[in-house]
Amino acid sequence: MKTNKTSPSASSAKATAPAVAKVPSPTRPAAAATVSEPAVLIPPQPHYDAGLSYDTPGLHYAVDETGLPVNDKAKIKLNLSNRTDDDLVPFCQAIITAMAGNANFPTPLPTALVFDAAVADFAAKLQVQRLAKAAALQATNEKNTARALLTELLRSRANYVQTESNGNSAIIMSAAMPLRATPSPVGQLQPPSNLRIDLNGVAGVMILMWDRVAYARSYVVQCADASTSQRVWSPVKTANDRKLILDNMEIGKMYAFRVATIGGSNGQSQWCPEALRMAA
């Protein structure tokens, strides 16, 4: 059996081989300590109400302000044209109360001193006007009562002068009383014009109308059978107005009508031109 033998020289070399020195691993440099930057001081910022124009450099809200409220498109409605004097004072007083100490409006314009004084002044003037109005109403009532009494006495005095003067114009005028105008004669009146006859759809009804004549006391109306050329006129009615309604007229018959004016110096005017219409 073969045995592996190690040569003496090999064993000696292995035993006497020097140990290799272990090189330490390079160490990482320690992290640098964090250095805090010095605080930056922000100078005071100009405000929108500091008397600056809108394009002044650096003009904006201060960094500690929240800015304007959110705009939700709301608009103020004062409705001043519909507010009465009595309503205006409590309306303004409610605004004064609501804005006093209101953080939303720290510097109101106009100032509270000016606005409050204006409201108080108007309220005082309104009270003076109310008292004056009440006094004026009382004075008006007293004046009307005095006028009614004076009017009654003046009529009594005029009746006395009229009786004592016996209608003599010179004596009446000596009492400083004016005379009535002497009525002028009317003269002859003209006959009515534009005589027309209408139907209203009711069987046997005819409506006569004509133009008014000045100074006429009344109008006289006549009718005749118009189925022939011969006219036999008969009185229908005397009307005080310029309209006359006739009923129970014979349906299918042709009628002729004429009108004259009553009044004036001639008593009655000439007849107007006749108008024809068939009753229906």
C-alpha positions as CSV (number, residue, x, y, z in Angstrom):
1,M,0.0,0.0,0.0
2,K,1.4,3.3,-1.0
3,T,1.5,6.2,1.4
4,N,1.7,9.8,0.4
5,K,4.5,11.4,2.1
6,T,5.1,15.0,2.3
7,S,8.5,16.2,1.7
8,P,10.3,17.8,4.6
9,S,11.0,20.9,2.6
10,A,7.3,21.5,1.7
11,S,6.2,21.0,5.3
12,S,8.8,23.4,6.4
13,A,7.8,26.0,3.9
14,K,4.2,25.8,4.9
15,A,5.0,26.1,8.5
16,T,7.3,29.0,8.2
17,A,5.2,31.1,5.7
18,P,4.7,34.6,7.1
19,A,1.2,35.8,7.9
20,V,-0.3,38.4,5.5
21,A,-1.3,41.7,7.3
22,K,-5.0,42.6,7.0
23,V,-5.5,46.0,5.5
24,P,-8.4,47.8,7.2
25,S,-11.4,49.0,5.1
26,P,-11.4,52.7,4.3
27,T,-13.8,54.5,6.7
28,R,-16.6,56.8,5.2
29,P,-16.2,60.5,6.2
30,A,-18.7,61.6,8.8
31,A,-21.7,63.6,7.5
32,A,-21.3,67.3,7.8
33,A,-23.4,69.0,10.5
34,T,-26.5,70.9,9.2
35,V,-26.0,74.7,9.4
36,S,-29.3,76.7,9.7
37,E,-29.6,79.8,7.5
38,P,-30.1,83.1,9.2
39,A,-33.8,84.3,9.2
40,V,-34.7,86.8,6.5
41,L,-36.5,89.8,7.9
42,I,-39.3,91.0,5.6
43,P,-39.6,94.8,5.6
44,P,-43.1,96.3,6.2
45,Q,-45.2,96.2,3.1
46,P,-47.1,99.1,1.7
47,H,-50.9,98.7,1.9
48,Y,-53.5,99.7,-0.6
49,D,-54.7,102.5,1.6
50,A,-51.3,104.0,2.3
51,G,-51.9,106.8,-0.2
52,L,-49.9,105.0,-3.0
53,S,-51.0,104.6,-6.6
54,Y,-51.9,101.2,-7.9
55,D,-48.6,100.8,-9.9
56,T,-46.2,101.7,-7.0
57,P,-43.4,99.1,-6.9
58,G,-43.9,96.5,-4.1
59,L,-47.5,97.5,-3.6
60,H,-49.5,94.4,-2.4
61,Y,-51.2,93.1,0.7
62,A,-48.9,92.5,3.7
63,V,-47.7,88.9,4.1
64,D,-49.7,88.4,7.3
65,E,-53.0,89.6,5.7
66,T,-55.6,87.3,4.2
67,G,-56.6,89.6,1.3
68,L,-60.1,90.5,0.0
69,P,-63.1,88.3,0.7
70,V,-64.3,85.9,-1.9
71,N,-66.4,87.7,-4.5
72,D,-69.7,86.0,-4.9
73,K,-71.2,88.7,-7.2
74,A,-73.3,90.3,-4.4
75,K,-74.5,93.9,-4.9
76,I,-75.9,96.3,-2.4
77,K,-79.5,97.4,-2.9
78,L,-80.3,100.6,-1.0
79,N,-83.7,101.1,-2.7
80,L,-83.6,104.8,-1.7
81,S,-86.2,106.0,-4.2
82,N,-88.8,103.9,-2.5
83,R,-87.9,104.7,1.1
84,T,-90.1,107.3,2.9
85,D,-88.7,109.8,5.3
86,D,-90.1,107.7,8.2
87,D,-88.4,104.6,6.9
88,L,-85.0,106.2,6.2
89,V,-84.1,107.0,9.8
90,P,-84.5,103.4,11.2
91,F,-82.8,102.0,8.1
92,C,-79.7,104.1,8.7
93,Q,-79.8,103.4,12.5
94,A,-79.8,99.7,11.8
95,I,-76.7,100.2,9.6
96,I,-74.9,102.1,12.4
97,T,-75.7,99.4,14.9
98,A,-74.5,96.6,12.6
99,M,-71.2,98.3,11.6
100,A,-70.2,99.4,15.1
101,G,-67.3,97.2,16.1
102,N,-67.7,95.1,13.0
103,A,-64.3,93.5,12.2
104,N,-65.2,93.4,8.5
105,F,-65.2,97.2,8.3
106,P,-62.5,98.5,10.6
107,T,-62.3,102.0,8.9
108,P,-65.7,102.8,7.5
109,L,-66.3,105.6,5.0
110,P,-67.7,108.1,5.7
111,T,-66.5,107.9,9.3
112,A,-68.8,107.0,12.1
113,L,-68.6,110.5,13.4
114,V,-69.8,112.0,10.1
115,F,-72.4,109.4,9.2
116,D,-73.9,109.3,12.7
117,A,-74.2,113.1,12.8
118,A,-75.9,113.2,9.5
119,V,-78.5,110.6,10.6
120,A,-79.2,112.5,13.8
121,D,-79.5,115.8,12.0
122,F,-82.0,114.3,9.5
123,A,-84.0,112.8,12.3
124,A,-84.2,116.1,14.1
125,K,-85.2,118.0,10.9
126,L,-87.8,115.4,10.2
127,Q,-89.4,115.8,13.7
128,V,-89.5,119.6,13.1
129,Q,-91.2,119.1,9.8
130,R,-93.8,116.8,11.4
131,L,-94.6,119.3,14.0
132,A,-94.8,122.1,11.3
133,K,-97.1,119.9,9.2
134,A,-99.4,119.2,12.1
135,A,-99.5,123.0,12.9
136,A,-100.2,123.8,9.2
137,L,-103.1,121.3,9.1
138,Q,-104.6,122.9,12.2
139,A,-104.1,126.4,10.7
140,T,-105.7,125.2,7.5
141,N,-108.7,123.9,9.3
142,E,-109.1,127.1,11.3
143,K,-108.8,129.2,8.1
144,N,-111.4,127.1,6.3
145,T,-113.8,127.6,9.2
146,A,-113.2,131.3,9.2
147,R,-113.8,131.5,5.4
148,A,-117.1,129.6,5.6
149,L,-118.3,132.2,8.1
150,L,-117.1,135.1,6.1
151,T,-118.7,133.8,2.9
152,E,-122.0,133.4,4.6
153,L,-121.9,137.0,6.0
154,L,-120.7,138.3,2.6
155,R,-123.8,136.8,0.9
156,S,-126.0,138.4,3.5
157,R,-124.4,141.8,2.9
158,A,-124.8,141.4,-0.9
159,N,-128.5,140.5,-0.5
160,Y,-128.9,143.7,1.6
161,V,-127.3,145.9,-1.0
162,Q,-129.3,144.3,-3.8
163,T,-132.6,145.0,-1.9
164,E,-131.7,148.6,-0.8
165,S,-130.4,149.5,-4.3
166,N,-133.6,148.2,-6.0
167,G,-131.3,146.9,-8.8
168,N,-129.8,150.2,-9.6
169,S,-126.3,149.6,-11.0
170,A,-124.8,152.9,-9.8
171,I,-125.9,152.4,-6.3
172,I,-124.7,148.7,-6.3
173,M,-121.3,149.8,-7.5
174,S,-121.1,152.5,-4.9
175,A,-120.9,149.6,-2.4
176,A,-117.8,148.3,-4.2
177,M,-119.7,145.3,-5.4
178,P,-119.3,144.1,-9.0
179,L,-122.3,143.6,-11.3
180,R,-123.2,140.5,-13.2
181,A,-122.7,140.6,-17.0
182,T,-125.9,141.4,-18.9
183,P,-126.9,138.3,-20.9
184,S,-126.5,138.9,-24.6
185,P,-129.3,137.7,-26.9
186,V,-128.7,134.2,-28.3
187,G,-130.2,135.0,-31.7
188,Q,-131.7,132.4,-34.0
189,L,-130.5,128.8,-33.5
190,Q,-129.5,126.5,-36.4
191,P,-131.2,123.2,-37.0
192,P,-129.3,120.1,-35.8
193,S,-126.8,118.6,-38.3
194,N,-125.6,115.1,-39.0
195,L,-128.9,113.3,-38.3
196,R,-128.4,109.5,-38.4
197,I,-130.4,106.4,-37.6
198,D,-128.9,103.2,-36.2
199,L,-130.2,99.8,-35.4
200,N,-129.0,97.8,-32.4
201,G,-130.2,94.4,-33.5
202,V,-133.3,94.4,-31.3
203,A,-136.5,94.0,-33.4
204,G,-138.4,97.3,-33.9
205,V,-135.8,99.5,-32.2
206,M,-134.4,102.6,-34.0
207,I,-131.8,104.9,-32.5
208,L,-131.7,108.6,-33.7
209,M,-128.7,110.7,-33.1
210,W,-127.6,114.2,-34.2
211,D,-125.0,116.9,-33.4
212,R,-125.5,119.2,-30.4
213,V,-126.6,122.8,-31.0
214,A,-125.2,125.5,-28.6
215,Y,-127.8,127.2,-26.4
216,A,-130.5,124.7,-27.4
217,R,-133.1,124.0,-24.7
218,S,-134.4,120.8,-26.4
219,Y,-135.0,119.2,-29.7
220,V,-138.3,118.2,-31.4
221,V,-138.5,115.1,-33.5
222,Q,-141.0,114.2,-36.3
223,C,-141.4,111.1,-38.5
224,A,-143.3,110.2,-41.6
225,D,-144.0,107.2,-43.8
226,A,-141.3,107.2,-46.4
227,S,-142.8,104.5,-48.6
228,T,-144.3,107.3,-50.8
229,S,-143.1,110.6,-51.9
230,Q,-145.8,112.4,-50.0
231,R,-144.7,113.3,-46.4
232,V,-147.2,113.5,-43.7
233,W,-145.2,114.5,-40.6
234,S,-146.3,113.6,-37.1
235,P,-144.6,114.5,-33.8
236,V,-142.6,111.7,-32.1
237,K,-141.1,113.2,-29.0
238,T,-139.3,116.2,-27.6
239,A,-135.8,115.3,-26.5
240,N,-133.5,117.1,-24.1
241,D,-130.5,115.2,-25.3
242,R,-129.1,114.7,-28.8
243,K,-130.1,111.0,-28.8
244,L,-133.5,109.4,-29.0
245,I,-134.4,105.6,-28.8
246,L,-137.6,104.5,-30.5
247,D,-139.2,101.1,-30.1
248,N,-142.2,99.2,-31.4
249,M,-141.4,100.5,-34.9
250,E,-143.1,98.5,-37.8
251,I,-140.5,96.0,-39.1
252,G,-139.9,96.3,-42.8
253,K,-141.4,99.8,-43.1
254,M,-139.3,102.7,-44.4
255,Y,-139.3,105.8,-42.1
256,A,-138.3,109.4,-42.6
257,F,-137.2,111.5,-39.6
258,R,-136.4,115.2,-39.1
259,V,-135.3,117.3,-36.0
260,A,-135.5,121.0,-35.1
261,T,-133.9,123.0,-32.3
262,I,-135.9,124.6,-29.5
263,G,-134.6,127.9,-28.2
264,G,-133.1,131.1,-29.4
265,S,-134.9,134.3,-30.5
266,N,-137.0,132.4,-33.0
267,G,-138.2,129.8,-30.5
268,Q,-137.7,126.9,-33.0
269,S,-135.2,126.5,-35.8
270,Q,-135.8,125.2,-39.3
271,W,-136.0,121.5,-39.8
272,C,-132.9,119.6,-40.6
273,P,-132.7,117.5,-43.8
274,E,-134.6,114.3,-43.4
275,A,-133.0,110.9,-42.8
276,L,-134.4,107.6,-44.0
277,R,-134.1,104.1,-42.5
278,M,-136.1,100.9,-42.7
279,A,-137.1,99.3,-39.4
280,A,-135.8,95.8,-38.7
